[in-house]
Amino acid sequence: MGHLYKLRVGWEDERLAHYLLSRFSFVAQPTTVADDVGSDFFCTIFNVVDSPVQMAEPRGSFAIQVKSGNGPIEAHNKIDYLQHLEIPFFIGVLSQSPPRMDVYTAELLPLLFARFGLPNKLWLCPTAKENYDPQVFCSGDVQTGVRLNCPYVLTFEATESRDSLRPKVDLLNTVCMRA
């Protein structure tokens, strides 16, 4: 019997995300399906300090869930997890060709929970900058479910130099500190 190719592509995307994230952060990953808590990776951003010997100095931390498509993500079974998460949460949308990851922030989750409490259903919706209205960061109601718009932050590409990563990492760290 064959192996579902969709699962293989998902595995490839996770490896790509791990590589992209490891270029600027220490990366931890749950090792089994039983450990799937709602984030694919837990990361601590590091800054490369130019001293006599280069050192990786830790900065902000975050959790990220990676996906292959940028459609709404069902998070119905992760509402409790997201409500108790004490670090910023991001969504990474991967592309294998060219190899890159678009990053979207779910930093407004605490406002959603303050407004609605714990909804019955929750969708996280990666949203392009031009389509994002901060006045309408979510929609729906507690009974039928809530959609949280997760605005685009930046894109990490496999081909970019370490120098071009620095301003992007600074921006991501700023979002982490704000969240």
N, C-alpha and C positions, 0 to 999 in steps of 0.2 A: 504494500500500500504506500502511496506517495505521501509527501509532506505538503501541507497547505503552503503555497507560495506566499500568500499574504503574511503569514507568520514570519517567513524568511525575510521579507522586505522590512517588517517591523524590527526584527533583530538587527538588520543592517543599519536601519535608521538610528537605533539606540547606540550602536557602535560609533556612528558618525557624530551623534550628539556628544558622546563621551569624549571623543577626540577634540571637538570644537571647544567644549567646556574646559578640558584639561589644559588648554593653552593659556588660560588665565585664572584657573581656580583649582583648588584641591577638590576632588570629586569622590563622593561616596555613593554607592548604589546598593539598594536591597538586592540580595543574591538569589532569592527564589520567588516563585509566584506567591507563595504563602506570605511573603514579606511585602506584598504590593499594598502600600498604605495610601497611595494616591499621588505620590511623586516618584518619578523615575530616578531622579538624582538629587542629592543634597550637596551643595557647593559652598566653598569658602573662597571668595575672591582673594587673590594675592597680588601684591605689588612687588616687582623686582627691584630690589634696592641695590644701587651701584655702590658697593663698598669695595675694599680690596678683593673680596670674593663675593660674587653676586649671591644675594639671599632672596628667598621668597617670603615676604612679610604678609601675614594674614590681615584681611580687611573685613568687609561685610559678608554675611552668609545668606543663602536663599535656597528655596526648593523649586524644582522645575519638572513639569510633565511634558514629555515630547510626543508629538503627533506627526503623521505623514500628510495630513490635510488641514486646511484652515477653517473648516466648517465648525459649527457649534459642537462643543464637547459635553456629553452627558456626564454630570458630576453628582447625580442623584444619590449614589451610595457613598459619596465622599464628603457630604455636607458636614457631619460631625468632625471629621478629620480637618477640613478646611477651617471650620469655626475655631478649633483649638490650636491650629498651627501658629507658632510664635515667631516665624520668620517669613519674609516676603515670598510670595508664590508667583511663578511665571509659567507661561506656556511657550514651548519651543516648537515651531513648525518647520520641519525639515524638507530639504530638497536634495536629492542625490546628484542632480545634474542641472546647474553647477552645484557642487557640494557646499551647502550653506544652511543656516538656521535663522529664521526670523523669530524674534523674541517679543512677546506680548506680556504686559503686566496685569496681574489680578490684584493690584494693591488696594482696590476699592472693596474687596471682600468684607472688611470690617464695617464699612458704611452700609453695605447691603444687609448684613446681619443686624446692624443697629436699626435699620429701617423696617425689615421684614421679620426679624427673628429667624428661626430655622424653617425655610420653605420646604414644602413636600418634594419639590423637584428643583434642580438647578442646572443651568446650561452656562458654560463659559464660552464666550463668543469672541475669538480673535477679530480685532477691528482695525482696519487701515486708518492711519492718521486723518486722512481727508474725510472719513466717514464718522469720526468720533466726535460726539458732543458731550463735554463734561457735565452739562446740565441734565443729560439723559443717560446716566451711566448704567442704569438697569431698567428693566421693564417686567411687568407681570404682577402676580400676587402670590401670597403665601399658599393658597389652596391649589392653584393650577400650575404654579412654578414660576421661577424667576430666571431671567436671562441677564447675565452680567457682561457688559461690553468690556473687553480687555484690550486697551489701546496698544498699538505697535510702539516698540521702544527702539529697536535697532536690529541689524543683521550681522551675524558673524559668518565669514567666508573662510573656507579651508585654505584659500590661496593668498590671504592677506598676510602682510609682514607683521612681526611683533610690534614695530613702531606704530603701524596703523591700528593695532588693537588697543593701544593705550587710551585714546580718547573714548572709545566705545566702552572699555572696562570702567573708566571713570564715570561715564554716564550711567552704566548699570549699577555701580556702587552708590551713586547719588539716589537712584530710585530705591535701592535697598535701604538706605538711611532714612529716606522720606517715609517709606512704608513701615 
